[in-house]
Amino acid sequence: MEFDAVAPILADVSWGWIALLLVLGILFAVAEIFVPSGGVLTLLAVACFIAGIVAGFFVSTTAGIVTLLLTVLLTPVLLYVLMRVWPHTPIAKYAILSGPASRGTAGDLAHRAPDELLGIEGIAKTLLRPAGKMTLDDGRTVDCVTEGTYVQPGTRVRVLEVHGARVVVRAVPEDQADKS
């Protein structure tokens, strides 16, 4: 008969409590976007929404149905608006990664003509085992891959093939590197 002890408390539920629970649910849902909680804030938001709906039914059937409809219809609208507005806030601009850098990235290479890099020489910037980075003679740094051999940093390399953003290089023999 524990319900009999709780029933008088729930019988005094008013629209103020319903509104408070729904607002708390919205605040928890918004906080989930900004705070990585592993879903805890989402669970609290759902619990507040459910408690608000239940409290609405304790006020009256009409209040419960109105609360249920408000929650079901307005929550997705709120989340849609937040997702449209949030990327333009200062905190989102800090948190969201920008596009590729303008020089030396795979995205940059994908927009170039494949023949542009063929035959160009540069220096291995990192150990190519077989993938790594090279610095072209014009100063650009690009990701590259060898034909399967290891190439030490500082070794002169030449671009053999370009397949999209994949740049294949080979070490230039020392006798040919001196002639370049």
N, C-alpha and C positions, 0 to 999 in steps of 0.2 A: 504494500500500500504506500510505497514511496511516492508514487505519482500523485496521490492525494495531497502530499505535503508540497509538491512542486506546482500543482495546478493553480493554487491561489496566486502564486508569483506570476505565472504565465497569463493568468486572467487579467492582470493589470498592465499587460503590454500595450503600448500606445504607438501611434505613428512615429513618434520621436525615436523610439528604440528601433523600429524597422528602418528608418532613414539612417540612423547611426550605423547599424550593421551593414547596410548597403554601401554607405560611404567608406566604411572600413574595408569592405571587400574591394572596392575600386582602388583605394589607396594601396592595399597589398598587391593588387594586380599591376598597378603602375610601378610600385617599388621593385617588383620582380624584373622589370625591364632594365632597371639601373643597378640592382644589387644581385650578384650571383649567389643565390641561396640554395641551389640544388633542388629547387621545387618547393621548399618549405613555405615561401611566401605565396606561391600559387595555391597550396593546400589551405593556407589560412584564408585566402580570398574566397575559395570555394566554400569553406566552412562558414564564413560570414554571409555569403549569399544564401546558402541553405538555411542558416539560422534566421536570416531576415524573412525568407519565404515562410518558414514554419511559424515565426512570430506573427506574420501577416494573417495566417489562417487562425491564429488564436484571437486576433482582433475580430475578424469576421471572414466569412467565405469570400465575400467581395474583395476585402483587403488582401487576402491571400492570393486571389487570382490576379489582381492588379499588380501586386508585388512580383509574382511569378512572371507575368508578361513583361513588366519593366526590366526585370533581370535578364530574361531570355532575349529580348529585343535590343536593349540598350548596351549590354556588355559587348557584343561584337562590334557595334557602331563605335563605342568608345575605343576599343582596341584598334580598330581600323584608323580612326583619327590619330591616335597616338603614334601608330606606325608611320603615318604620313607626315606628322609634325616632328617626331623625335629625331630623324636624321639631320634636320636643319638646326638643332640646338647645339650650343657650344660643346657640351659634354659628348655628344654623339660624334661631332667632327673630330674630337680627340680620340674616341674609342674605335671608330670605324676606319679600316685601312683605306688608303687612297689607291688610285690606279698605279700602274707600273711607272717606274722612274723614266725620265726622258731619254737616258743614254745607257746603253749596255745591258739592256734586259731582254729576256726572251720575247716579251711583248713588242719591244722595239724592233728586234730582229725579224719578227714575223711580218712586219709591214715593209720590209726592204725587198728589193729584187734579189733572188738567190745568187745571181752571178756577181753581185756587188762585193761579196766577201771572198769569192774564190781566188786563190793564189795570194791573198794578203798574208803578210807575215807579222808576227808579234812575239812577245815573250811570255812564257808560262808564268803566271802570277802565283799559282798554287801548285802543289804536287798533283799532276794529272794521273789518276790511278783508276780507271782511265779518264774519269770526269774531273773537271775542275774549272779554273778561270784563267783566261789569258788576257793580256793587255795588248791591243793592236798598236801599230806604230803611230796611229793618229791619236792615241790616248784613251780610246774607248776600251772598257772592260767587258768581255763577253764570256758566257758560259760555253764550255767546249768539251769535247770528248775525243780521246785518241782512238786509234784503230784497235786498241787492246793492250798497248804497251804502256809502261809507266814512264812519265817524263818529269824530271826534276824541275823545281822552280828556277827561273832564270834562263832556262833553255829556250833557244829560238825555235819557234814552230810556224808551220805554214798551213793555211786552210785548204783542205782537199775537197770537201763536199759540204753542201748546205742543204738540209732537208727541213724546211719550215724554220723552227727555232733551234734545231739540232745542228751544231757546227762541228764537223769532224776535222781534226788536225793531225799532223805528223811532225815529229822533231826534224829540224833541218840539219843535215850533216854539217860538222864544223867547217869543212873545206868550202861548202857552198854558202854558209852563213857569212864568211869573211868577204865574199864577192858581192853580197847584197848591199 
